Amino acid sequence: MTLTPTRPATGPPELGGDGLALLSQALLALRSTSDLGTACAIAGACVVSALEAAEYRLLRIDSRSGAVRLLEESGVETPYLPEPGGPVEWVVRHEVPSYDEGGPTHAETRETLLWLSSPRALATVPLTAGNTLYGLLLVAFPESRVFPADQLLFVQTLGDALALALERAELIRLLDDERHRRSDIERRVLADEEASASLMSVVAHEIRTPLTAIKAYTETLLETLENPHTPRERFLGIINDECDRLTRLVTDILDLSRLEAGQRPLRLSRLEPRVIVDDVLAGLAPLARPRQVAFGISIESDLAVDADADLLKRLLINLLANAIKYSPVGAEVRLDASARGEEWCVTIADEGPGIPPEDLPRVFERFFRSRQPGDQHIEGSGLGLAIARGIVELHGGRIWVEAASPCGSRFSFTMPIRQMASSHARRIARQIVGRAEVRELFEATVEMVAAAMDAEIVSLMMVDPDAGDLFIAASCGLENQNLSVRRTTVRSGVAGSVAAWGRPVLVDNIETDRRFRRLNHPQYSTKSLLCVPLRVESEVLGVINVNNKASREAFDEHDLSLLVALVERIGSAVERAYAYPDSNRAIAEALEAVRSITRLRREWLLGSHSQVRRARATARELELSAADVDVIGYVAAIHDLGMTRLQRELFEKRGQLEQDQRDALVQHPEVSVEIIRPLEFLGSVRDLILSHHERWDGTGYPRGLIGEEIPLGGRILAVVDAYESMTRERPYRGARPGAEALAELRHEAGTQFDPRVVEALARVLDRESNGS
C-alpha cells in the first residue's frame, strides 16, 4: 500500500473554510463526550461531509482480548473478521495509515464485509493514543481519488481526536470498574461487619437460653445422683431438646453462609411437588396440631419440576412453619402451586396478624424479626426466611411477600420448571455446535488445554440447543464408554454450577471442598480440578473441565488464570465464527494457532509453569492490577512461539548463529504475534510479546525501545525469562544455581534489565526459598 497515486484520479474536493469549521466543531464535540456511539457518529459525519465520502466505519480494538469489533453509532458492537492481507491487518501490523487511491496496483481487498457496495478508494487510519492502538477509522469513496496533503492532515487530526475519545472512554470504563470493585468490596466488608456483629448478638442471645437450661438441669442431675425420686428422664429430655435447638441454630447459620456465598451446587432430579409437600406436611403435623391449624392444598395435576429435593423440602418447611407459627388457633394455611409458562409458582398464605408495611422489604434479611402486635414473641432465629430466599435464588428463581386480604401474609416464589441454559445461549448453540469445523476446533482445543495445563483429562461440555443441558462435545483422556450419554444439568454439579454462575472454579480437593463435597471418581487419579466457562456473545455456551495434573499436585490459581486466558481466546474465535456463519476462515486460522501451541507445548519449547508463576508473582510484587497480572501470566506461557523455530538450529550450532539466523532471531517476536493472531488479533498481549526482548538501555529488539518506553509487562518477562533460561539445563550447557543467576541479573540491571523489576523478582525468589 502506498500514498502515491499510480493513475489519473478524480480531483478531490478542497477543504476550505467549511472543512476547517467542520473539523473544529468535531474536535470540540469529541473532547466533551465519553460515549463511544456518540464519538463514532461525530467523527463519521465530519469526515463524510468534509471529504464527500460515501461511508465510514469505526473498528474498536478490545484492550483485553485483542478482538476487532465494529462499533455502530448506537453504541452496539459486533465482532469483525478482517480480510487476510487487507488494509485492517496491514495498518494494525505497521501502525501507520493506509490510503488506497484505487489505482490498478493497489490491493483489491477493501474489507468488503463492511460495505453495502465495494468502495473504489479507501482510507484506513489507526487510532493511536500514547503507545496504544484503540481502533481504526475507515473512510470509503465511490470513485478513485488522490489524497492531497491537506486531506491527509485533516483525517489524521480527526483520527487523533477520535483516538483520545476512545482512550478516554476506556479509562472511564476502567475507572468505573475499579470504583464498582472498591464499592463492592466496601459494601461487602461493611455488610460482613454488620452481619458479624448481628450474628454475635443473635447467637449470644439464642445460645444463652438453651445453655442456661442445659447447665441448670445437668447440675440438678449431678447434685441428685443418689435421689431416686429425681425426674431424670424428664430432665434428660429437656437437655436433649435444648441440644437439638443449638444444633438447628448452628446448621441454619452454616446453611445460610453457603447459600449466600453461592457455594451450594444443586443436586437436581425430576420430582413432583405434590410428593414433597405431602412429606413436609407430615413432618409439620406436630407443630400444627396443638394450634389446630388446617392446610388447604391445591397443586396442579401432573406438575413435575427440576429441583434439589432436599433444598425444596427445606424451603417449604421454612415457609409453612413460619405460616403456622404466626397463624391464630383454628386458622387455615393455604398452599397453591401451578405452572406459568417455563416457571412454576408456589403461594403460601396465612391468616395471622400480617407484617407491617414498613417491614415487608426486610423480611428476607438474615436475623430480621418483624414486630408483632402486643410485643408477641415468636420463637426463631430470624434465619428461616433468609435461607428460603437463598434456596430460591440458587434455583434461578425469585421470592417475595405481600399483605393478604383481609388479613395475614402471602409468600410466593417462582422457579424454572426445567433447569436449562438461557434461550439466547441455546439459540447461539444451535448455530455453532452442529458445524463440522467448530467441532474440529473443539477437539483441538481440549488437546491444547491438556498440553498447556499438563493435564491428563480435559473435557469440553457445550449447551445442547434442544435439551438446554450440557453434553460432552470434545474430550481427551476420558474413558470413551457412554460419553454421548454423560450429561450435566445446568446448576448441578461442578460443570453445571459454573455454567450457571459464569465464574471459573478451582477445586483443591473434591472430597473436602465445602461447595461440592463428594467422593472422587475412580477415573480421576487426583482430587483437584479446574472448570472454566466458555463465553460467546456474553453468554455461557459451555465449560472446560481439567483433571489429573500430570505432576499429581493440586492445581493452583496460576493454573486457573492460564486456563481462563486460553478459554477466553477460544471463545473469541467461536464468536467470530458465529458472527460470520458463511466464512470458515475464523475457525481455520484459530485451528492452526491452537495446533501450533499444542505442538510446541508438548515439545517443551514454551514457558514452563514456574516461569508463569514467577512472572505473575513479580507483577503482583510491583502492584499491578489483577487483570494485568493475568495477562502477564498468559503471555509468559506463549510469548516465545516464534523463537521455537530457531531452537533446534541453536542447539546444533551450540549457540553460534549465522547472519540470516540472527536476522530471524530479531524478527521472532513478530513471528510469535503472527502465530497467535487468529486468537489474539491485537491488544496488550501483542504489545508484551513485541517488547520482551527490548533492553533497558535501548539496545534491544525489534523496536529499540528504551527505559520506561518498554511496557512494564515486557520488562517483567525479560527478567523472568533470563532467570529461567540460566537456571534450566540446555543441550549445550548445564543449569546455573539460582543465586548465581540472580547475581548475573543484578549485574545487568540498568543496562539489559529494569533494576526495579530485578529486585522484585529477587523478593519473589526469597519467599520461594523460605517456603512462603
N, C-alpha and C positions, 0 to 999 in steps of 0.2 A: 504494500500500500504506500502511496506517495502523495505528496501535496502538489505535485506539478501536473497540470493538465496535459494530456497526450493527443488531444484532437480538439477542434473548434467546439466551443460550448456556447450556450445561450448566455447573453450578458446578464450578470447578477444585478439585482436592484441596488441602488445606492441607499445607504442607511440614512444619511442626512440627519436633520434635527428630530424628525419623528422617531427614527430608530433610537437615537440617544435618549429621547424623552421616555420611550417605552422601556429602555434598559434601566434608566434611573428609577422609574416607578417600580419596576420589578425588583430591583435591588432593595429599595426601601421596604417593599412588601415582604420579601424573603427574610429580611432582618427581623421582622416583627412576628413571624409565625414559627411554631414548632410542630405544626400539624403536617404530616407527610403528604396527605392528599391535597391540601391547600398549596403547599410548596410546588407540588407537581403541576397543578393547574396554572399557577402563576408563571412558572418558567416556560411551560408549554405554550401558553397563549402569547407570551412575549416573543419567543423565537419563531413561532409560526407566522405571526403578524409582521415582525421586522424583516424576516428573510423570505417572506412569501413561500413558506414551505407547505408541503401537503399535510404531513402528520408529524407527530413526535412520540417518542416512548421514553419512559424513565424506568431503568432497571436498578434495583437496590441489591446490595450485597449483604447477606446476613452475616453479622460480625462473628457469630459463634460457629455456625456450620459451614460458612462459605458458600451457601447456596445462592443462586441468582433468582430474584423474584421480580416479576413485572408489577409495578406499582400503578394502580389506577387513580384517577382524580378523586374517586370516592374513598380512597384510603385502603381499598381491598387489594391484597397481594396474591398472586398466583405463581407457582413455580415456572421457571422458564428454562428451556433446553437450548443453549447456544448452538449455532451451526458449527460443525467441525471446520476449522480453518477460517471461520468467518470473522467479521470485524470485532465482535464482542471478545472472542478468545484472543485475537491479536492485541487489542487495546489492553486487556487485562494483563497479558504477558509482558507488554512493553511499557505500559502505564504512560503512553503519550497518545494524543488524539489521532484519529484516522479520518481523512477526508477523501472519500471515494467520489470522484468527479464524473464518473460514468463513461470514461474512455474505454476503448476495446481491450487495453492491457490491464484494466482493473479487475478485481475478483468479481465473479458473478454472484457469490454468496452475499446477500444483504439481509440476513435474518428474516427470511420470507414468512416465518410463522408470526411475526409481529404485525404485518401489514395486511390491509384489505386488498391492495394491489401492490405488486413489487415496485419499489422506487427505482428511478434511473440514476439518482445520485444520493449519497448518504454521508452524513457527518456523525461520527461516533466520538464522544468526548468523555474522558474519565473524570469522575467527580472525586477529587482528592483533597483532603484536608490534613495538613501535617504529613505524616507518612502513611496514612490510611486511605485506602480506596473504598469509598462508601457506595459507589454505584456508577452508572453510565447514563448519559443523555444521548439519545439517538434522534436525529432530525432527518426526515425523508423528503426528497424533492421529486416532482413528477418528470423533470427533464434534466438532461446533463447540464453541468454548470461548472464554472470556476469559482474558487473561494478567495476573493481578494483579501488583503491584509486586514482591512477594517472589519470584515465579517469574521475572520479568524479571531480577532481581538474581542469582538462582540460575543461570540459563542464561548470563548474561553472565560471572559469576565462573568458571563451569566452562569457558566459551569462552576466557577469558583464560589460564587454566592450560593448556588444550589448545594454545593458540597458542604459549605458551612451550615446550611439549614439542615441537611441530613445529619451532620455531626452533632448539631445542637439537639435534634430530635433523639438521636441515640444516647447522648449524655443525659438528657432529661429522663429518658426511659430507664437508664441505669440508675440515676438518682432516685427515681420513683421506686424502682425495685429495692434499692437499698433502704429507702425510707420505710417501705412496706415491711421489709425484712426486720428492720430495727423495731418498727412499731409492733410487729407481730411478736417479736422476742420480748419487748417490754410488756405487752399485754399478757403474754403467757406467764412471764415472771410474776407480774402483779397478781394475775389470777391464781397462780400456784401459791403465792404467799398468802393471799386471802383464803384460798381453799385449805392450805395447811393450818392456818390459824383457826378457821372454822372447823376443820377436821379434829384438831386437838381439843377444841371446846366441846364439840358434839361427842367425840369419843370419850373424853373425860366424864361428860355428863352421863352418857349412855352406859359406860362401863361401871360407873360408881354404884349404881343401884344393884345390878347383879352381883358385883364383887362384895358389896356390903352383905347381901343375903347369903352368899356362899360362905363368907367369913363367919357370919353370926351362927349359921346352922352347923358349920363344921366345928366351931368352938363348943357349941352346945353338945354335940355328939362326943367330942373329946372329953368334956367335963362329966358326962353321964355314962361313961362306958360300962359302969357296973350297975346302973339303974335299969332294971328290966322293963320298967314302965315308960321309958323314953320312946316316943313315936318315931323310931329310926327310919322306918320305911317312908313315912311322910316327909321327914327331913331330907332324906336322900333323894326323893322325888323332886323336891324343890331345888336342891343343889343341881340335879341333872337338868331341870328345866332352865335354870339360870345359865348353866354352861352352854346349853343349846342356843340361848339368846345371845351370848357372847360370840358363839360360832357364826350365827347368822349375820351379826354386825360385821365381823371381820370378812366374811365371804362377800357381803354386799360391797364393802369398800374395795376389795380386790377386784371383784367383777366390774365395778364401775370404772376403776382406773384402767382396766384392759379395754373396755368398750370405748372410753373417751380417747384412748391412745390409738384406736383402730387396730389393736393387737389381738383381735379375736376372729380368726377366719371362720367362715360358716361351714358347718357340716351338713350340707344340703341333702334333702331327699324329697321325693314326691309324696305328699301326705294330704289327708283330708282334714280340714279344720274341725269338722264335727267330732272326729275321734279325739283330737287334742282337747277340745272343750269339755267333752264328757269326762276325760281323765282329770282335768283341772277342777271341775265341779265336785267330783267325788272327793278330791283331796281337801276342798274348801268347806265341805259339809260340816265338820266340827266347828268351824268359825261361824257359819251362817245359822246353824240350828239354834243356839242359845238366843239369837236375836230374831228368830222366826222370819228370817229373810228368805223370800222365794225368788226363783230365777225364771225369767221369760226368755227363751232361746229361739232365735229364728236364723237358720243358716241355709243359704241357697243349696238346693239339692245338686249333687254331682260336682260340688266345688272342690277342686284339687289344686294345690299350690306347691311351688318350690320354696322350702323354708328349712331352717335348722330347728328340728323338733324340740330339742332341749331349750333353746332360747325362746321359741314361740310359746312353749309352756310357761317359762318364767315370765314372759311378757304378760300373758293372760292372767297368771296368778297375781302379779303385782297390781294390775288394773282392777280385777274383780275383787281382790282382798281390800283394796282401797275403797271400792264402792260399798262393800259390806260394812266396813268399819264406820263409814260416815252415814249409813242408812239408819233411819229410825226403826224401832221394833215393828215387825209385821210388814215392812216395806217390800218392794219388788225391785230387783236389779235386772235390767234388760240387756241382752247381747244380740246384735244383728250383724250378720256377715253376708256379703254378696259380692259378685264380680262387677267391675266397672271398667269395661274395655280391657286393657292389658294389666290392670291393677285389681286387687281385691280390697274391700274396705270393711272394717270392723268398728262398730259403735257400741260403747258400754255406757248406759245411763243409770243413774241412781236417783233416789228421792230424798236425799239428805238436805242439809241446810244450804248447800251451794258454796261457791267460792266468791269472795268479794271481788268486784270487777277489777280493782287495782292490783289484786294478786294474780289474776289469770295469766299475765305474761311471764310470771316467775315460777309457776308450779312445777316445771320440769328441771329447775335448778337443783343441784345437789344440796342437801341439808335444809332446803327451804321448807318451812311449815306454815301453811296458811292459817290465819287467825280464825278461830271458831267462836260462835255466839256463846256468851257467858263464860269465856275462857275455858271451854270444854277441852280436856286433854285427851288426845287420841294417841295410843302407843304407836311408836315407829321411829325410825332413824332419819327420815327425810330423804332416803336414798332410792326408794322404790320407783318413783316416777322418773327420776334421772336415769335409772337403769332401763326403764321402759323406753325412754327416748333413745338411748344408745342402741338398744336391740333393733328398734325400728329403722334407725338411720343406717345401721350395719347391713340391713337387708335392702337398702336403697329406697326406703320409704320416708314418710313424714307422719308426725303425730301432733294433735292439737286438742284443746279443751275449750268448751263454751258452756254458757249457762243453759240449763234445760228449763222447759216451761211445763208446769207453773213453778217448779222448784227443783233443786238438785243440780247435778253437773253431768255433762255428756262428754266422754273422752272418745276420740276417734283416731284411727290410724289407717293408712293405706300402704300397701307393699306390692311389688310386682308379682303377678301370678307366676311368671316364668323368669328366672334369673338369667338374663341374656345380655349380650353386648348391645350397645346403643344402636338405634336404627341407622344412624349415619355410618357407624363402623361397619354394620352389616352391608350397607349399600356400597361402601368402598371395597369391602372384601369380595363382593360379588363380581367386581370388575378386575380384581387383582389375582385372587388365588387360583383361578382356572387357567391362567396364561402359562404356557409351557416354559417360556424364557424366564418368567418370575420364579417358577418352581426350581429351575436350574440355579438361579441366583440364591434361592433359599438353601439349596443343597451345598453350594459353595460357601455360603455364609457360615453354616454350622462347622464346616471344615476349618474355615479361617479362625473362628472363635475358639475351637478346640486347640489349634496351634498357638494362637496368641495368648490364651489363658493357661496353657499347659494342662489341659483338662482331657479326661478320657471319655466323658459322656457330655454331649451337648444336644439339646433338642429345641426346635423352633415350633411353637404352638401358635396357630392362627385362628382367627374368628371364623366360624362356619357361617356363611351368609344366610343359610336357611334355618339351621337349628339355633344359632346365636351363641353356642358354647365354643370351647377351644378344642381343636384337634391337632395331632402331630403332623405338621406339613413337611418337616425335614428333621433328620437326626443323624448322629454318628455315635457309635459306641453302645447304643441301646440294643437289647435283645429284640430281634425282629418279630417274635411271636406276638400276633394280635396288636401290632402298633396301630392299625387302622381303626380299632375299636377303643383305643385308650383315649378317653376324652375327659375334659375337666369343665365343670360348670363355672361360669363367672361368679366370683365372690367365694368360691370353695377352694380350700387347699392353698398352697403357696402360689401356684400359677394363676388360679382364679382370683385370688386376693390381689395380686399385682395387677392383673388385668382390670380389676375394679378400682383399685386405689390409684393406679397410674404412677406408682412410685417404685423405684428399684429396691430390692431386698437382699440383704446379706444375712445368711444364717450360719452361725458358728457351729451349732450342734442341733440338729433337727429334733433330737430326743429331749433336750433340755430347754430349747427356745420357748419362752412362755407364750409366744404368738401361735406356734404351730405344733407344739409338743406332740410327737407321735413316734412310733417305732420306725427305725431306719429300714428301708427296703434292702433285701439281701443283695440286689444288683449294685448297690452303691457301697463301695469299699470305704468311703469317708462319709462323715455325717454333716459336713459343711457344704453349702451350695450357694449359688447366686441366681437371681431371677430379675430380669430387666424388661420393662415394657418396650415394644416396638410401636412407634407412633407414625401415623400418616395423616396429614391434614388435621393435626392436633387430636386425632382420635387414636385410642389404643387399639391397634389392629392385631396384636399378638404379643407373645412374650418369648424370651430366650432363656432357657434354663441351662445352668452349667454345674456339673457334678464331677466328683472324683479327680481332684487335683493330683497330678502325677507324683508330686513330692510327698503326698499323703498328709500335707499340712492343711490347716484350715485356710479358706480364702480370707482376705483382709480388705480394708477399704480401698487400697491401691488397686487391687484386682477389680473391685466393683467399679471404680472410676474409669478404668480402661475399658471394661465391658460396656459401660454406658456410652462412652465416646464412640466405640465401634458400632453399636446398635443405632446410635443417632445418625451416623453416616449411611448405614444401610437404609434406614427409614427415609432419608433424603433422596436416595436413588429410587426407592419404590414410589415416593411421592411424585417424582418427575415422570415415572412410567405411568402413574395414574392420571397425571395431567395431560400426557400425550399418548393416549392408548394406541394410536396408529403408528407410533415410532418405537422400534426396538432398540434404538441406539443407546438410550439411557441405561437400559439393562445390560446390553452387550459390553459397554465401556466399564460399568460397575463390576461386571463379572470378571473382566480382565484384571482390574485393580485388586479385587478380592483374592483371586488366584495367585497374583504376584506376592501379596502379603503372606498368604498361606505358605507358598513355596519357600520364601526367604526366612520365615519364622522357623520352619521345620529344619532348615539348614543352619540354624543358629547364627544368622547373619544380621539380625535386627536387635534392638535394645533388649537387654535382659531385665528380669523382674527387679533385680537390685538397682539397676540403672533407673527404672521408672520410679521406684520407691525413693531413691535418694534425690532425684530431680524434684519430686513433689515435696519432700521434706525440706529441701533447700528453698523452694519457693515459699513455703509456709514460714520458714525462718526469716525471710525477707518481707513478710507480712503482705504477700499478695492476696488478692481475693480468692474465695473458694473456686469461682469459675476459672480464674487464671491458673490456679493450681491444677485443676482438672485438665485444662488444655495442655499445659506443660507436660503432665504425665502422659497424655496421649501422644504428643509429638515425640517424647523420649522413646516411645515404643516403636515408632515407624519412620523417624526422620531420615535415616540413612539408607533408604531403599535404593537411591541412585548409586551410593558407594558400593553396594553389593556386586555390581557389575565389574568392579575393579579388584575385588578381594582376591580372587584366585591368582590373577596376574601378579599382584603384590606379593603374595605368598611365594610364588615361583621365582620371582626376581629377588626375593629376600630384601624387599624394601627399595630396590633400585628401579625407578620408573623411567621409561623413555619419554621424549618430549611430548608425543601425542597422548601418552597415558597421563602425563602431568596436565595437559590441557583438559582431558576428560575428567581428571580429578577436580579441577577448578569448577567444572560445569556440573558436578554430580548433584548439588542441591537443586538445580533446575530440573535434572532428570527425576529426582525424588518427587518434585512438585507435579511433573507430568504423569508419573505413575499413579499418584493418588487423586489426580484431577477429577475423575468421574465421581469420587466420593467427597472430595474437598476442593471445590472449584476455586475458592479464594478465602480470604479471611485471615485471622490471626495465625492459624496453623501454617499456611503458606509463608507468612512473614517469618515465623520462627525457623522453619526449615531452611529458608534462604539465608538466615543470619547466624546460624550456629557455628559457621567457620570464619566469621569475622573476628578480627583481633582488636583488643582494647587500644592498641597503638595505631590502628588503621591499615595494617599491612595484610589483612586477611582477604578472603574472597567470599562471594563473587562480586560484591559491590564496593568493597573498600571502605566500609563504614568505620567510624572512629568513636571511641568512648561512649557517651550517653546516646549517640545516634543509634547504637545497636540496641534492639529491643531487649529488655531485661530477661525475657524468657530465653532468647538466644544466648545471652551471656551465661545463664544458668546451665543450659545444655552443653555449652562449650567446656565449662569447668567439670561437670559431672562426666561427660564423655571422656575427657582426658584422664580423669582418675580411674574410670572403669577400664580404659584401654591399657593403662600402665599396670593395673593390678590383675589383669587377666592374661593367662598364658597364650602365646601366639606360636604358630608353627616355626617362626624364625627367631623367637626369643622366649625367655621364661617370664613368669609373673614377678613384678616388683612388690616388696612389702608395702602395706598401706602407709606406714609412717614415711617411707622414702618417697612414695608417690605424692603425699601431701606436701612434703618439703619441696619437691620439684614444682608443684603448683604455686607455692608461696614465692619461689624463686622467679617464676614467670609472671607473678602478679604485677600489674602496672604496665606490662608490655603485651603479653598474649592474653591475659585474663584480667577481669574486673576484680580488684583486690577485695571489695566488699563481698562479692559472691564467693570467692575463695574462703574467706573467713566464715561465711555462713555454712558452707559445706563442712568446714573443719568442726564446727559446733555439732552438726548432724552426726559426723563420724564419731565424735567424742561420746555423744549419747548412745550411739550403737555399741561402742566398746564397753560402756558401763551398763548395757542391758536395759536402758530406759527409753 
